[in-house]
Each structure stands twice: as C-alpha cells, then as structure tokens.
C-alpha cells in the first residue's frame, strides 16, 4: 500500500490510523470506507451510550459487503493500548478458548478505529460488564412472503401485551428484514428468567394469532409468519446495536422508530421499509435518540 493511502488523525487525544478511505464498501451505491467512518463519527453521540460497557462483537468486511466477511469477538492484532478490553469466559468456544479479550466501545476513537477495520456491523449483548441483563429484546423475524409491514403489526400487539406487565417497549428496525423491540428491565434478574418470560409471552401471542405468529424456532414453520425470537435474551446472544450499519446491498442501519411510525407502516399508511445511513443522520438531527428511555431503570419481568 502506498504511503499516501494512510493518514494519522488525533481523536480525543488518541492517534488513529485511517487507510484506504476510497475503498468501495457497498458496490451497489459506491459507498466508501471513508463514508462508513464518517457515518459512525456523526452518529456517535447517540450510538455510543448503547455501546458503552457492553462487549462488542464485530462483523468485518475487508473487501466490502460483497466479499468475504468474518465475525470477530477477540481483540484484533495491533489493537492500540488505549482501547478498553474486557477478558470474559466463553464456554463452548469453537476454538477451545477459555476466555476472550472483547473490545468495549466506550469512546469515539475506538468506534472510528473499528470502522477503519471495516467492522461494518456492531452487535452487543443485553447486559453490561459485571451485571445481569438490563434489556429484554424481542426480535421479530419475518418469513417470506411476510415482511416488515407484518412485523410492525406484531410489534404493536407485543407492545400492548408487555404493557399489561408494566414493561415499556421501544421499536427499532433491524436494518435488514425485520425489527426489534428493546425493553428496559431490572438489572437484578439473570438471563434464564428474562428469556423464560419472553418465551411465555411469545407463545401466548402465537396461540392468539397462530396464522400470523410463531414462537417455534423450526424454520419450516416460519413462511408467511412472524417469528418472535425470544431466545435473543440468552446470555451468549447479541443483537445488532442501535444505529449500526448493516451489510446489505445498500448501507441501511438499525433505526429507532416512533410508535406512530410503526402503526402507520402496519396499516399501510406509510411504506414499510428500512432506513439508509443518510436518513438515519437526518432523523437523529430531528428526533435525537428515540431510544434514550432505555437508560432509565426498568421493572423486573414477571416470573
């Protein structure tokens, strides 16, 4: 690589090397690595609070979204000394590791450093370091020909059901096909309790609307239905972080929504679609962080 392909920038007193800024990451739109870095830099004020204190799993696309990619949990080679690392046990690791040094994205320099490594997607667990889950996530996954519109209809049903138990739900798109509901909960219950509650509610709704909803993981049962994936609350699971880009044909992102928007998409009064990176930045400018309520303590889930 020619020397002029690299540049050193100082961000919050840390030196971060950037390279190959003109490399195309999304060939269908010509979206470059420089634009990926720019997006994460601009969305950082609302994204970083959702990343702080949570070990991050990255999905890296060194040659763009149409090239080979890999999941990365352990710290990459050449990790700067100022990056926050958390050494955590990983039972059942396919590489027979007892622990992994996870990257914790606590600040803008770390976020930019990862973006420069072509870490297009960032995923985080429902718990922060040293604590039990403080989030419950309901993942709504559509089986074709069902799509995001049907997800929105199920999201409204799920919101109303959770409200009966005093649990508030906040919607976001997945950035791909479906969406998730994020629910602040008490940080004093383990993942087994939270996952069990999410499963009971999912199964209840699937019995109410069996033609449209399934809580069964079997893929043969999903076509034309919305799968309510309660298993996202298992301790080892992660969910795409709010505002993370997704590696599809175009640079969409996991986007917080208002319930009015969800209802409009569910009824067909608005187009049910994912949002692009530029739209997300515009929405942040107009709404701020629609998921800011996630940082308030939530209730315990019923046993």
Secondary structure, 3 states (H helix, E strand, C coil): CCHHHEEEEEECCEEEEEECCCCEEECCCCEEHHHHHHHHHHHHHHHHHHHCCCEEEEEECCCCCCCCCEEECECCCCCCCCCCEEEEECCCCCCCCCEEEEEECCCHHHHHHHHHCCEEEEEECCECCCCCECEEEEEEEECCCCCHHHHHHHHHHHHHHHHHCCCCCEEEECCCCCEEEEEEECCCCCHHHHHHHHHHHHHHHHHHCCCCEECCCCHHHCCCCEEEEHHHHCCCCCEECCCCECCCCCCEECCECCHHHHHHHHHCCCCCCCEEHHHHHHHHHHHCCCCHHHHCCCECCCC
